[in-house]
Amino acid sequence: MGTPQWDRRQDALGNLNMLSDDMLCTILGMLSPRDVGTLACVSSVFYIFCNEEPLWMQLCLEKHEGGLDYKGTWRQTALEK
């Protein structure tokens, strides 16, 4: 017998819990890198969503039309000024 699992997604996302993970990722992709970084501080679940490398790669490639200097992670590259 294991310990009952607590679903922190519902508590952490509030009313946004009704959205699928894919929909949340789509919305995050529409935000600025700075806003995604700020949203990562809101809850542990948003922290996980906001630190996905594919999200940062998308944000980075949209921001840096043309040449870019990769900084080791897509997040660091996207946040580079």
N, C-alpha and C positions, 0 to 999 in steps of 0.2 A: 504494500500500500504506500503510495507516494503522497506527498503533500499536495493539496489542491493548488492548481495554477491560477494566478491572479492575472487577469488581462488588463495590463496597464494602458494598452492602446486606447480603450474607451475613455478612461479617466484623463489621459494626457491630451487627447484630441478634442474632447468635448463634442460639440455638434458636428465637427468635421469628421467624426468617426464614421458617419454614414457614407463617406466617400471611399472608394476603393484605393488601394495603394497606388495603382496606375494613375488614377485621377489626381491624387495628391502630388505625385511626381511630375505630372504634366503642369500643374499649377506652380510648383516650385521652379520649374524650368522657365516660367514667365517672369520671375523675380530677378532683381539685380543681384550680383554676387554679394554685395553688402547686406541686402535684405535677407538673403539665405543664411548668411553668417549670423545675423541677429536672430532669426527665427530658430536657429539651432540652440539658442540659449533658453527657449521657452519651456521645453519639456524634454524628458529623456527620449521620447518617441520622435519628436521633431529633430532632436540631435542625430538620431540614427538616419532618418530620411535625408537630412541636410548634409550628411557627410559621405554620401555615396559618390564614388569617383565618376560614374557615368553622368550624374547631374553636373558636377563641376567641369567635366570635359565639354558638355554641351554649352554651359555658360561661358567657358573660356573661348571656345571656337567662335561663338557668336560675338564676343567682345573683341577678339583679336582677328579681325578680318585681314588676312594677309599674314605676314611674318609674326612669329612670337618666340619668346625665349622661355622654354620649358624649365620650370623651377623644381622638379623632382616629384611633384604631385599636381594634378589638375587644379585642386583647390588653391594651392600656393600660386600657381600660374595665373589663375583667374583673378585672384586678389591683388596681384602685382600691379602697381600703378604705372 
